[in-house]
Amino acid sequence: MDLVEQVPVLIAGGGPVGLATAVELAHHGVRCLVVEPRESVSWLRPRAKTTSARTMELLRRWGLAQTLRARAPLAVSWSDEAVFATSLLGREITRIGGCFGLDLTGSDLAAEPGQQAPQPLVEEVLREAAGDALLTGWQVTDLREDADGVTVLITSGAGEEREVRAQYVVGCDGPRSVTRAAIGSKYEGRQDARPNFNIVFRAPGLAERMPHGPAVHYWVLNPAQPGMVGRLDLKETWWCIAQGVRAEDADPVQLVRNLAGADIEVEILATDPWTARMLLADRYASERVFLAGDAAHQNPPYGGHGFNTGIGDAVNIGWKLAAVLRGWAPHELTATYEGERRPIAADTIEVAAANMSTLAPELADPALMGTEAEFERVRPAVAEAVLRTKDSEFHSLELVLGYGYDGSPIVAAGTGERLPHRWLSPGESLYDRLGPAFSLVGDQSLPGAAVAVAEARELGVPLQVVDLPGEPLCLVRPDQHVAWRGEDPSGAVRMALGF
């Protein structure tokens, strides 16, 4: 068995969260190895499709936001609406606008609007950014942690085994995580009883027949076949979720036709049965092994929070590991990861579960499928129910942009929130002025500015100075969250790094 070169960080799993962790480490000049069994990305299982405004801000920080937008099949300007109808070709009941932060272009609320992009595209962009750090065709099969590091066994698809020695391991290896098992962590939570059946299909000519115009989601409120449908591109490729359908009972072509409301031409490209899970790992870390993404938490897809929560994990553990490995923070900083990220995942799970409590089957009314008079009689009540129960699913900026780390030992009392965003000039975000590590934002002529700069220099902490005349000082972490705000920053940098 060969012992390969030692690496500072080994990442188990090269999905979007593992790749994002690698990109974050590279952002700080730290080398890593991402071990991923899939040689290539499959476009037949698009999985997540909503890249949140917050994730897009983090992609902007890495210089990747415009790359993703340029390659996304659906431009952000294409639509920000969800349409609720009796079928794709049937009667419209109501619609919701401003979905998923897709309407935030130019808003002071965020440096980037959300973006509809299939997960395979996100992975491809991140694979390119990770570069030589990505090792495909291998997977982590075992690991042994000791006081000085972690010895990781990786196995190829052909059964060849190798050992890698790492100072730290980040487990991004999904629901059946080897790393989670290795640190003795267990999922806690529940599974939804209802089955779901995903289909990716081609439907030539369907778009031209649609009466509802562009939308990111079409919800079909037909009691005989409720579900959701959306476009994967502006050609002929679509996705749908048939709710309440078991795989053994599924006729994919007929399901698509039921949702369309006509015997359209259909080519099935892929199917994927699934059930929603509300699961949270009881612990996120040992001394040197950390869980992120689906290895740490799973939530229903309603609201589009799943992989976006994982990207937040990646940035949080990524900058902390980099700070330790680059020598400007103590190892103890890594112990703050679980306390900061686990509550965010718990909140997200509950929000997504609440979104799932009312789906197309619950909103469907048989009278919607009746005569025009019957439809018009019940339409107002159904529309009211849709707007009352689904508004929070499509408008969740309080969760997406508003989460914080108040109460963490490395943020001052009353802080921990994401730095409030604004535009400094056309196209120039305040976030564009921040450094890759810490930033001191505010009026640099204030006496406290020199104190913070001197403390950072003494500790060897990279600190970017962002002069905003007339504004109070605040210390901003690498993840764009505020660690301290006030007049006297004595000890603020030490506190923010866990010294």
SVG drawing of the C-alpha trace seen along z (x, -y; Angstrom):
<svg xmlns="http://www.w3.org/2000/svg" viewBox="-70 -62 75 66">
<polyline fill="none" stroke="black" stroke-width="0.4" points="0.0,0.0 1.5,-3.4 1.6,-6.3 0.9,-9.3 2.1,-12.9 0.8,-14.4 -1.8,-17.2 -2.9,-19.8 -6.6,-19.1 -8.3,-16.1 -11.9,-16.6 -14.1,-13.4 -16.6,-14.0 -16.4,-16.3 -20.0,-17.4 -20.7,-21.2 -20.0,-21.4 -16.7,-19.5 -15.6,-21.5 -16.6,-24.8 -14.5,-23.9 -11.5,-23.3 -12.1,-26.7 -12.4,-28.4 -9.1,-26.9 -7.4,-27.9 -8.8,-31.4 -6.5,-31.5 -3.6,-29.8 -4.1,-26.4 -3.5,-23.2 -6.0,-20.3 -7.1,-17.0 -10.7,-16.4 -11.5,-12.6 -14.5,-12.0 -15.7,-8.7 -17.5,-10.2 -15.3,-10.7 -17.7,-13.2 -20.8,-15.1 -24.1,-13.7 -26.6,-16.1 -29.4,-13.6 -29.9,-14.3 -30.1,-18.0 -30.9,-17.8 -30.7,-21.4 -31.7,-24.1 -31.7,-27.2 -28.4,-29.0 -29.4,-31.5 -28.4,-35.2 -26.1,-34.4 -24.4,-31.6 -24.0,-33.8 -22.4,-36.4 -19.9,-33.8 -19.3,-32.8 -18.6,-36.5 -16.1,-36.5 -14.3,-33.7 -14.6,-35.4 -17.1,-32.7 -20.5,-34.4 -20.4,-35.7 -19.0,-32.4 -22.0,-30.6 -24.4,-33.2 -22.9,-33.2 -23.3,-29.4 -26.7,-29.1 -29.4,-27.9 -31.9,-30.3 -30.8,-33.9 -31.6,-35.6 -33.8,-38.0 -35.8,-35.2 -38.3,-34.9 -38.7,-35.3 -42.2,-33.9 -44.0,-30.7 -47.2,-29.8 -50.0,-27.7 -52.2,-26.1 -54.5,-23.1 -51.8,-21.8 -49.0,-23.1 -51.5,-23.7 -54.5,-24.4 -56.0,-27.3 -53.9,-29.6 -55.0,-29.9 -52.5,-32.5 -48.8,-33.4 -46.1,-34.5 -43.3,-37.0 -39.9,-37.8 -39.1,-34.2 -35.8,-33.0 -34.1,-36.4 -34.1,-36.4 -35.4,-40.0 -32.5,-41.4 -30.4,-42.7 -29.1,-46.1 -30.8,-46.0 -28.8,-47.2 -29.9,-44.1 -27.4,-41.8 -24.3,-41.9 -25.9,-39.3 -29.4,-38.1 -30.2,-34.4 -29.7,-32.2 -31.5,-29.3 -28.8,-26.8 -28.9,-23.0 -26.5,-21.5 -24.4,-19.8 -23.5,-23.2 -22.5,-24.5 -20.3,-21.4 -18.6,-21.9 -17.8,-25.5 -16.4,-24.5 -14.5,-21.5 -12.7,-23.9 -11.9,-26.2 -10.6,-23.4 -8.3,-22.3 -5.6,-19.8 -6.9,-19.5 -9.7,-17.1 -8.9,-13.4 -11.8,-11.5 -12.4,-7.8 -11.5,-7.3 -13.4,-7.4 -12.7,-7.6 -13.3,-4.2 -11.8,-4.6 -9.9,-7.0 -8.0,-6.9 -7.5,-10.1 -4.7,-10.7 -3.4,-13.6 -1.3,-14.9 -3.5,-14.2 -5.7,-11.8 -4.6,-8.8 -7.2,-8.3 -7.7,-5.1 -8.9,-5.9 -10.0,-3.2 -10.3,-3.3 -13.2,-2.0 -10.9,0.9 -10.2,1.8 -6.7,0.3 -6.0,-1.2 -3.8,-4.1 -3.2,-6.0 -3.2,-9.7 -2.0,-11.6 -3.8,-14.9 -3.7,-17.4 -7.5,-17.8 -10.4,-16.1 -13.7,-17.6 -16.4,-15.1 -18.6,-16.2 -19.5,-12.6 -23.3,-12.8 -26.0,-10.9 -24.0,-7.6 -21.0,-9.5 -17.9,-7.4 -16.5,-10.4 -19.7,-10.8 -19.5,-7.1 -15.8,-7.4 -16.3,-10.2 -19.2,-8.4 -21.8,-10.9 -25.4,-9.9 -28.3,-11.5 -31.2,-12.6 -34.6,-13.4 -37.4,-11.9 -38.4,-11.0 -41.5,-12.1 -44.0,-9.3 -44.9,-10.6 -43.0,-9.2 -41.8,-11.5 -40.8,-10.7 -38.4,-13.0 -38.3,-12.9 -36.0,-14.7 -37.6,-14.7 -37.5,-16.2 -40.8,-17.6 -40.4,-19.1 -42.9,-21.9 -44.2,-22.0 -42.8,-25.5 -44.5,-27.0 -47.9,-25.7 -47.6,-27.0 -50.1,-29.7 -48.5,-30.9 -45.3,-32.5 -41.9,-32.1 -41.7,-30.8 -39.1,-29.1 -41.8,-26.7 -45.1,-25.6 -47.2,-24.0 -49.9,-21.6 -52.9,-21.6 -54.7,-18.6 -56.0,-16.2 -55.5,-13.3 -51.8,-14.2 -50.4,-17.0 -46.8,-18.1 -44.2,-20.6 -42.6,-21.2 -39.8,-23.5 -37.5,-24.1 -33.8,-23.0 -33.1,-25.0 -34.8,-27.1 -34.7,-24.3 -36.7,-21.1 -35.4,-19.8 -37.6,-19.9 -37.8,-18.5 -40.8,-17.5 -41.6,-16.1 -44.7,-13.9 -45.8,-14.0 -47.3,-11.0 -46.0,-8.6 -44.2,-5.4 -41.5,-4.1 -43.1,-0.8 -46.3,-2.5 -44.7,-5.1 -45.4,-5.4 -43.0,-8.3 -44.5,-9.2 -48.0,-9.2 -47.0,-11.2 -45.5,-13.9 -48.6,-13.9 -50.9,-14.2 -48.9,-17.2 -48.9,-18.7 -52.6,-18.1 -52.3,-16.7 -50.8,-13.7 -47.6,-15.5 -44.5,-14.0 -42.2,-12.9 -38.7,-11.4 -37.8,-10.3 -34.1,-11.0 -33.9,-10.0 -36.0,-9.1 -35.2,-9.4 -37.5,-8.3 -37.0,-9.9 -38.4,-10.7 -37.8,-13.9 -35.7,-13.7 -35.3,-16.1 -32.0,-14.9 -29.3,-16.6 -26.0,-15.0 -25.8,-15.0 -22.2,-16.2 -20.4,-18.0 -16.8,-17.4 -14.0,-15.6 -10.7,-17.3 -9.5,-17.0 -12.5,-15.8 -15.5,-18.0 -18.8,-17.3 -20.4,-19.6 -23.3,-19.5 -25.5,-16.4 -23.0,-14.5 -24.2,-16.9 -27.8,-17.7 -30.6,-16.9 -33.8,-18.9 -36.7,-18.8 -36.0,-20.7 -38.9,-23.1 -37.5,-26.6 -34.2,-25.7 -32.1,-25.7 -30.2,-22.3 -27.0,-22.8 -26.9,-26.5 -26.7,-25.6 -23.8,-23.3 -22.0,-26.1 -22.2,-28.2 -20.7,-25.2 -17.9,-25.1 -16.9,-28.7 -17.1,-28.6 -14.9,-25.6 -12.7,-26.6 -11.6,-30.0 -11.1,-28.6 -8.9,-25.7 -7.0,-28.2 -6.4,-30.5 -5.0,-27.7 -2.9,-26.2 -1.5,-29.6 -0.6,-30.3 -2.8,-33.2 -5.2,-31.4 -5.0,-28.7 -6.3,-25.2 -9.1,-26.0 -10.8,-28.2 -12.0,-25.1 -14.1,-24.2 -16.4,-27.1 -17.6,-25.5 -20.3,-23.2 -21.7,-25.9 -22.0,-28.4 -23.3,-26.1 -25.4,-23.4 -28.1,-25.9 -28.4,-27.3 -29.0,-23.8 -31.6,-23.1 -33.5,-26.2 -33.3,-25.4 -34.6,-21.9 -37.6,-23.3 -38.3,-26.0 -38.1,-23.5 -40.3,-21.0 -42.9,-23.8 -42.8,-24.5 -43.4,-20.8 -46.5,-20.8 -48.5,-22.3 -47.7,-21.0 -49.7,-20.6 -51.8,-17.7 -53.0,-19.8 -53.8,-22.8 -55.6,-20.9 -59.4,-21.1 -61.5,-18.8 -63.6,-21.8 -60.6,-23.3 -60.9,-20.6 -64.6,-21.2 -66.5,-23.6 -65.4,-27.2 -68.0,-28.2 -66.9,-25.7 -63.3,-26.8 -64.1,-30.4 -66.2,-29.6 -63.2,-28.0 -60.3,-29.8 -60.3,-32.8 -60.2,-30.5 -57.5,-28.3 -55.4,-31.4 -55.7,-32.8 -54.6,-29.4 -51.6,-29.4 -50.5,-32.9 -51.0,-32.3 -49.2,-29.0 -46.4,-29.3 -45.3,-32.9 -42.6,-32.2 -41.3,-29.3 -40.5,-31.7 -39.6,-34.7 -37.1,-33.6 -34.4,-36.3 -34.7,-36.5 -33.2,-33.0 -31.0,-33.3 -29.4,-36.6 -30.4,-37.2 -28.8,-34.3 -26.0,-35.2 -23.7,-33.9 -24.8,-36.0 -23.7,-34.1 -20.6,-32.5 -17.5,-33.0 -15.7,-34.6 -18.1,-37.4 -18.8,-40.4 -22.2,-40.6 -24.9,-42.0 -22.9,-41.1 -22.3,-38.1 -24.7,-39.2 -23.7,-39.3 -22.2,-42.8 -25.1,-44.9 -24.6,-45.2 -24.6,-48.3 -23.3,-49.6 -20.5,-52.1 -20.7,-52.9 -22.4,-51.3 -21.3,-47.7 -19.0,-48.1 -20.2,-46.3 -18.9,-47.1 -18.1,-43.4 -15.7,-43.9 -13.5,-46.0 -13.2,-43.3 -10.0,-41.3 -9.8,-37.5 -9.1,-37.4 -10.2,-40.0 -11.3,-43.5 -11.6,-46.7 -14.4,-48.7 -15.3,-52.3 -13.6,-55.7 -9.9,-54.9 -9.2,-58.3 -10.9,-57.2 -8.4,-56.3 -9.6,-52.7 -8.5,-52.0 -4.8,-52.1 -5.4,-49.9 -7.0,-47.2 -4.3,-47.4 -1.5,-47.1 -3.2,-44.1 -3.6,-42.3 0.0,-43.0 1.2,-41.7 -0.8,-38.4 0.2,-38.1 -3.4,-38.3 -4.0,-39.6 -6.2,-42.7 -7.7,-44.7 -8.5,-48.3 -11.7,-49.7 -12.0,-53.4 -15.6,-54.7 -15.3,-58.3 -17.8,-59.2 -18.8,-55.6 -18.2,-53.6 -15.6,-50.8 -16.5,-47.2 -14.3,-44.1 -15.5,-41.8 -14.5,-38.1 -13.5,-36.3 -17.0,-35.0 -18.4,-38.6 -19.9,-38.3 -19.3,-41.1 -17.1,-40.0 -17.0,-43.3 -18.4,-46.9 -17.7,-49.9 -15.2,-52.5 -12.4,-50.6 -11.3,-47.4 -8.7,-46.5 -8.7,-42.7 -11.3,-42.4 -8.9,-40.6 -7.8,-38.1 -11.4,-37.4 -12.5,-36.9 -9.8,-34.2 -10.3,-32.3 -7.0,-33.3"/>
</svg>
